Amino acid sequence: MGSTMTLVNGTTPGRLSLQLVDATCNKNGFEYGVSDRVLCGLRASKVPLASDDVKHVKTLRELENACQGSFNALLYFAHGGRVDGTEASKIQAGDMVTTWYLLQHLNLNLEDKLVCLCVCHGYNGDAINTLPQGNLFALTVVAPKDAISGQEAVLFFPKFFATLAPLCPNEIDPNIVREKVNELNNLVGNKMKIFSQGLSG
């Protein structure tokens, strides 16, 4: 079960180290290609990676295992959607689709990390606003407020992390993350939004 974390410091500790997890199960036949192209862009930009490849997860146990490594930033490829317009947004977690409220009870250890969502199909309505305010799922979440295309993902995420990494030699400051999101948001039609309890205002 996830645990409630008291926010002591408003930054994510450590030099940026990025883990890529793809929970789409390649449902529509294009998703694995998108995550692989993003990985190639990250490698070309020399973004510090926690592992050499994308972790393709198909079960909740595989998802939990993929989140146990020594990284402080996660790029999560998934599908999303609304439950009925009033409940929490859905997000794909391996072989099932769940809500953010249930997903945060997995042992993902993301409470002090930066999490970026890549939702190219069945976007999640705005996952950021479904996060309970009193129980941190992640310190900082960058997520789309509308569907993004695979091409937009390939354009945005490598550039975003490549420009962020040099500015985070010792910690990831949510205020710098916000600055980079705002600077590069035109690459995805201004669809990306940031949520963090570490923002200064």
C-alpha positions in Angstrom: 0.0 0.0 0.0 1.2 3.6 -0.7 2.0 5.7 2.3 1.3 9.4 3.0 4.5 11.5 2.7 5.1 14.7 4.6 6.7 17.2 2.2 10.0 18.3 3.8 11.7 19.7 0.8 10.0 21.0 -2.3 12.5 19.5 -4.7 13.3 16.0 -6.0 16.7 15.0 -4.7 19.6 13.9 -7.0 20.8 14.5 -10.5 18.1 13.8 -13.1 17.9 10.0 -13.8 15.0 9.1 -16.1 13.1 5.8 -16.2 10.8 5.0 -19.2 7.8 2.7 -18.5 5.3 1.8 -21.2 2.0 0.4 -19.9 0.1 0.6 -23.1 0.5 -3.0 -24.0 0.8 -1.7 -27.6 -3.0 -1.7 -27.7 -3.4 0.1 -31.0 -0.2 -1.2 -32.6 1.7 2.2 -32.6 2.5 2.9 -28.9 5.7 0.8 -28.6 7.0 2.6 -31.7 6.3 6.0 -30.0 8.1 5.1 -26.8 11.0 3.7 -28.7 11.3 6.9 -30.8 11.2 9.0 -27.6 14.0 6.8 -26.2 16.1 7.3 -29.3 15.6 11.0 -29.0 16.6 10.9 -25.3 19.7 8.9 -26.1 20.7 11.3 -28.9 20.3 14.2 -26.5 22.4 12.4 -23.9 19.7 12.6 -21.2 20.8 10.6 -18.2 18.8 7.3 -18.3 18.2 4.9 -15.4 18.1 1.9 -17.8 19.1 1.2 -21.4 15.6 0.5 -22.6 11.9 1.2 -22.2 10.3 -1.0 -19.5 7.2 -2.6 -21.2 4.9 -3.7 -18.4 1.8 -5.9 -18.8 0.8 -6.5 -15.2 0.6 -4.6 -12.0 3.4 -6.6 -10.5 5.6 -5.7 -13.5 4.7 -2.0 -13.1 5.7 -2.1 -9.4 9.0 -3.8 -10.3 9.7 -1.2 -13.0 9.4 1.5 -10.4 11.8 0.1 -7.9 15.1 1.2 -9.6 17.3 4.1 -8.7 15.7 6.9 -10.7 14.1 10.2 -9.8 12.1 10.9 -12.9 9.6 8.7 -14.7 8.1 9.0 -18.2 5.0 6.9 -18.2 3.3 5.9 -21.4 -0.3 4.9 -21.0 -3.9 5.2 -22.1 -6.5 7.2 -20.2 -10.1 8.3 -20.1 -12.9 9.5 -17.9 -15.0 7.2 -15.7 -18.3 9.0 -16.0 -17.3 12.7 -16.0 -17.4 12.9 -12.2 -15.0 10.3 -10.9 -11.3 10.2 -11.1 -9.7 9.9 -14.5 -8.7 6.4 -15.6 -5.1 5.5 -16.4 -3.7 2.3 -17.9 -1.6 0.2 -15.4 -0.3 -2.8 -17.3 -3.1 -5.2 -18.2 -5.8 -3.1 -16.5 -7.2 0.4 -16.4 -7.6 1.9 -13.0 -8.2 5.3 -11.4 -5.5 7.5 -10.0 -6.9 7.0 -6.6 -6.3 3.2 -6.8 -3.0 3.5 -8.7 -1.4 5.5 -5.9 -1.9 2.6 -3.6 0.5 0.5 -5.5 4.1 0.3 -4.3 5.5 2.7 -6.9 7.7 4.9 -4.6 7.1 8.0 -6.6 6.3 10.4 -3.7 9.4 12.6 -4.1 9.9 12.1 -7.9 9.0 13.9 -11.1 6.4 12.0 -13.2 5.6 12.8 -16.8 2.7 11.3 -18.6 2.6 10.5 -22.3 -1.1 9.7 -23.1 -1.5 9.5 -26.9 -4.9 7.8 -27.0 -7.9 8.1 -24.7 -6.4 11.0 -22.9 -7.2 11.2 -19.2 -9.1 14.5 -19.1 -6.5 16.1 -16.9 -4.9 13.5 -14.5 -3.4 16.3 -12.5 -6.7 17.5 -11.1 -7.6 13.9 -9.9 -4.7 13.7 -7.5 -5.8 13.8 -3.9 -4.2 16.9 -2.3 -3.4 15.3 1.0 -1.6 12.1 -0.2 1.2 12.6 -2.6 1.3 10.3 -5.6 4.4 12.2 -6.9 6.0 15.5 -5.9 5.7 16.8 -9.4 3.4 15.6 -12.3 3.6 16.9 -15.9 0.6 15.6 -17.8 -1.5 16.5 -20.9 -4.8 18.2 -20.5 -5.8 16.9 -24.0 -4.7 14.0 -26.2 -1.3 14.4 -27.7 -0.2 12.7 -30.9 2.8 10.3 -31.1 4.6 12.9 -33.2 4.0 15.6 -30.5 5.4 13.2 -27.9 8.5 12.5 -29.9 9.0 16.3 -30.3 8.3 17.3 -26.7 9.8 14.8 -24.3 13.4 14.4 -25.6 13.7 18.2 -25.9 12.1 18.8 -22.5 14.4 16.4 -20.6 17.5 17.5 -22.6 16.9 21.1 -21.6 16.0 20.2 -18.0 18.9 17.9 -17.2 21.7 20.5 -17.2 19.7 22.7 -14.9 19.3 19.9 -12.3 22.8 18.7 -11.4 21.9 18.0 -7.7 18.1 18.2 -7.5 15.0 18.7 -9.7 13.3 21.9 -8.8 9.6 22.0 -9.8 9.9 25.7 -10.6 12.5 24.9 -13.2 10.3 22.1 -14.5 7.4 24.6 -14.9 9.7 27.0 -16.7 10.7 24.3 -19.2 7.1 23.1 -19.7 6.0 26.7 -20.5 9.0 27.2 -22.8 8.4 24.0 -24.9 4.6 23.7 -24.6 4.2 25.0 -28.1 5.6 21.7 -29.3 2.4 20.0 -28.1 -0.1 22.7 -28.9 0.1 24.0 -25.3 -1.5 20.8 -23.9 1.0 20.1 -21.1 0.2 21.1 -17.5 2.2 20.9 -14.3 1.1 20.1 -10.8 3.5 20.2 -7.8 3.3 20.9 -4.1 6.8 22.2 -4.5 6.0 25.2 -6.7 6.8 28.6 -5.2 3.6 30.2 -6.5 
